[in-house]
Amino acid sequence: MRLLATLRAAAFYTGYAGFTVIWATLSLLVVWPLPLAHRFRVVVGCWTRIALWWLRVTCGVGVRVRGIENLPSKPCILLVKHQSTWETLWVQTLASPQTTLIKRELLHIPFWGWAYALTRPIAIDRAAPGTALRQFIELGKDRLRRGMTVTLFPEGTRLPPGASHKFHRGGAALAAATGTPVVVIAHNAGTFWPARQFAKRPGAVNVEISPPFDPTGKKSSEINTLCETWLREAMARIEPGPGRPS
């Protein structure tokens, strides 16, 4: 079984890497004159959907979602549990256009990083933590004005299943500064696509999406507490039972 899982993961990464290079190269050639929303749909929307389809075909990793009706029709702020690479792909399918808080060095990755830069992600220099929050708020306001949903992983790093970390205050601060509703996304993707492991485990990632949190009249600390509490309770519901194959 372990050999089969390794072979399936090898098939996934081979196709994933090849398609990424081809798609990013084509995107660099054709999308730069397009409006921002169309750039996102071409560069990110199509690429992530194909990657997730290929993951399902090769490794048997699907998804089961509860609360999809909670997503607002207007731009919002998405705070996403971070366990895996899976959610960085899947969350891009939830809203269009969308911008994600990332490390600036990711834009230096050949082909993919160059193409992704065309979608205006919020790329922060983590070597300058004193100015990172201010940069994020300024750029987040700009992206919301452009009609983009802002996505970030408030725990800051990928954590193993069962682990949690105190939220960074960037997402809550942006919500308080702009009055933008916040939606929290819980999932157990680390069970099926473990961080820093090659093989994947077949099954359905369980996802739960919160109702929107209205930041009106609340301090960023209050918003953070509400979101952290909801995520902790949702993860307690999700993680005890493994997902079933989809």
C-alpha atoms as one frame of an Amber mdcrd trajectory, in Angstrom:
protein
   0.000   0.000   0.000   2.826   2.410   0.820   4.487   1.701  -2.541   1.186
   2.311  -4.341   0.672   5.597  -2.494   4.188   6.679  -3.435   3.633   5.801
  -7.090   0.328   7.682  -7.163   1.969  10.724  -5.574   4.774  10.552  -8.142
   2.200  10.541 -10.946   0.475  13.540  -9.373   3.641  15.614  -8.985   4.864
  14.771 -12.476   1.649  15.975 -14.066   1.298  18.880 -11.629   4.786  20.223
 -12.321   4.523  19.797 -16.083   1.123  21.436 -16.313   2.187  24.300 -14.048
   5.146  25.187 -16.241   3.064  25.015 -19.421   0.103  26.941 -17.985   2.272
  29.623 -16.377   4.210  30.150 -19.608   1.019  30.509 -21.650  -0.423  32.852
 -19.021   2.615  35.113 -19.161   2.161  35.415 -22.911  -1.563  36.115 -23.056
  -3.065  37.449 -19.808  -1.114  40.631 -19.103  -3.457  42.879 -21.189  -6.610
  41.419 -19.577  -8.575  43.059 -16.729  -7.586  41.851 -13.263 -10.656  39.640
 -12.753  -9.995  37.804 -16.024  -6.315  37.382 -15.161  -7.280  35.647 -11.928
  -9.727  33.311 -13.661  -7.151  32.312 -16.274  -3.952  32.149 -14.220  -5.301
  30.873 -10.889  -8.887  29.697 -11.353  -8.230  27.278 -14.211  -4.864  26.121
 -12.884  -6.130  25.221  -9.398  -9.202  23.389 -10.684  -7.103  21.248 -13.001
  -4.574  20.576 -10.220  -7.342  19.465  -7.834  -8.909  17.294 -10.530  -5.547
  15.631 -11.175  -5.055  15.113  -7.432  -8.426  13.353  -7.262  -7.615  11.168
 -10.267  -4.130  10.140  -9.167  -4.337  10.134  -5.373  -8.053   9.842  -4.661
  -8.212  13.054  -2.606 -11.634  14.715  -2.872 -13.571  17.190  -0.762 -16.803
  17.386   1.207 -17.987  20.922   2.092 -20.473  22.181   4.659 -21.562  25.830
   4.775 -20.839  26.867   1.193 -24.021  28.973   1.345 -22.326  31.169   3.979
 -19.973  32.758   1.447 -21.014  36.365   0.777 -21.700  37.466  -2.782 -19.469
  40.516  -2.234 -15.732  40.596  -1.421 -14.878  39.406   2.084 -11.873  38.359
   4.139 -11.184  34.606   4.290  -9.265  33.256   7.279  -8.194  29.710   6.444
  -6.820  26.908   8.611  -3.323  26.009   7.399  -2.332  22.323   7.455  -1.344
  21.482   3.904  -0.761  22.652   0.345  -4.268  21.455  -0.513  -6.134  24.418
   0.994  -3.879  26.929  -0.764  -5.237  25.497  -4.018  -8.843  24.793  -3.065
  -9.586  28.151  -1.424  -8.805  29.856  -4.742 -11.940  28.256  -6.202 -14.257
  29.973  -3.686 -14.188  33.569  -4.928 -13.089  35.399  -8.042 -11.130  37.606
  -8.196  -9.159  36.871  -5.062  -5.861  37.969  -3.577  -3.781  36.051  -1.027
  -1.222  37.178   1.527   2.037  35.436   0.589   5.761  35.655   1.177   7.346
  37.945  -1.403   9.972  35.346  -2.310   7.262  33.075  -3.758   6.978  35.466
  -6.689  10.581  34.609  -7.599   9.692  30.989  -8.395  10.283  30.548 -12.149
   7.179  30.459 -14.334   4.550  30.031 -11.586   5.671  32.984  -9.464   6.000
  35.237 -12.501   2.499  34.378 -13.717   0.982  34.602 -10.243   2.386  38.125
  -9.853   0.022  39.235 -12.634  -2.969  38.574 -10.325  -1.763  41.131  -7.724
  -1.259  38.965  -4.638  -0.374  40.749  -1.402   3.326  39.937  -1.238   4.926
  40.933   2.073   8.605  41.098   2.983   8.743  38.909   6.099  12.266  40.120
   6.790  10.734  43.466   7.826   8.083  42.461  10.417   7.863  46.018  11.746
   6.288  47.232   8.514   4.535  44.035   7.362   1.217  44.741   9.095   1.046
  48.292   7.773   1.867  47.065   4.267  -0.821  44.406   4.494  -3.512  46.861
   5.639  -2.661  49.319   2.856  -2.562  46.661   0.154  -5.614  44.870   1.570
  -7.663  48.071   1.385  -6.551  48.550  -2.213  -7.507  45.012  -3.214 -10.919
  45.239  -1.514 -11.593  48.485  -3.407 -10.779  46.594  -6.600 -13.480  44.045
  -5.744 -11.128  41.262  -4.633 -11.674  38.868  -1.756  -8.638  38.860   0.569
  -7.376  35.473   1.773  -4.842  34.727   4.477  -3.735  31.943   6.788  -3.859
  33.584  10.226  -1.903  30.883  12.047   1.067  31.807   9.876   2.443  28.353
   9.113   1.305  24.832   8.273   0.444  22.882  11.399  -0.017  19.115  11.845
  -3.524  17.747  12.462  -4.674  18.462  15.984  -2.363  21.454  16.434  -3.352
  25.101  16.570  -1.644  28.478  16.834  -2.728  31.908  17.982  -4.071  34.028
  15.127  -1.942  36.848  13.768  -3.964  40.051  13.839  -3.656  41.115  10.190
  -6.989  39.775   8.951  -8.934  41.095  11.942  -7.191  44.473  11.679  -8.116
  44.742   7.996 -11.726  43.834   8.809 -11.919  46.456  11.569 -10.367  49.106
   9.324 -12.676  48.469   6.355 -15.879  47.019   7.820 -15.466  43.942   5.614
 -17.080  40.700   6.839 -14.821  37.813   7.799 -15.401  34.156   6.926 -13.402
  31.390   8.614 -12.640  28.072   6.900 -11.865  24.901   8.866 -10.681  21.648
   7.267  -8.609  18.517   7.855  -6.515  18.517   4.665  -3.389  17.653   6.656
  -4.816  14.160   7.159  -4.794  13.505   3.403  -1.988  15.779   2.118   0.399
  15.979   5.094   2.842  18.867   5.102   6.357  17.945   4.028   5.367  14.376
   3.129   5.432  12.949  -0.383   2.650  10.353  -0.327  -1.041  11.263  -0.084
  -3.856   9.438   1.675  -7.061   8.891  -0.364 -10.284  10.240   1.100 -12.458
  13.338   1.302 -11.166  16.479   2.963 -13.855  17.735   5.336 -14.398  21.499
   5.072 -16.626  23.713   7.179 -17.275  27.367   6.294 -18.411  29.788   8.991
 -21.197  32.336   8.706 -19.792  35.837   8.025 -18.598  37.716  11.098 -19.685
  41.363  10.995 -16.800  43.574  12.242 -18.975  46.661  12.725 -18.252  48.288
  16.078 -15.690  45.657  17.084 -12.001  45.974  17.827  -9.577  43.745  15.947
  -8.921  41.762  19.150 -12.637  41.004  19.464 -12.832  39.881  15.850  -9.803
  37.640  16.319 -11.329  36.055  19.412 -14.615  35.330  17.627 -12.820  33.779
  14.651 -10.377  31.735  16.736 -13.192  30.386  18.892 -15.258  29.350  15.883
 -12.259  27.656  14.240 -11.360  25.753  17.405 -14.928  24.475  17.762 -15.171
  23.572  14.069 -11.870  21.684  14.140 -13.107  19.684  17.144 -16.062  18.599
  14.999 -13.971  17.818  11.913 -10.800  16.105  13.077 -12.051  13.193  15.229
 -13.529  11.391  12.198 -11.433  10.770   9.066 -13.006  11.603   5.717 -14.450
   8.935   3.488 -13.380   8.492  -0.134 -15.342  10.697  -2.506
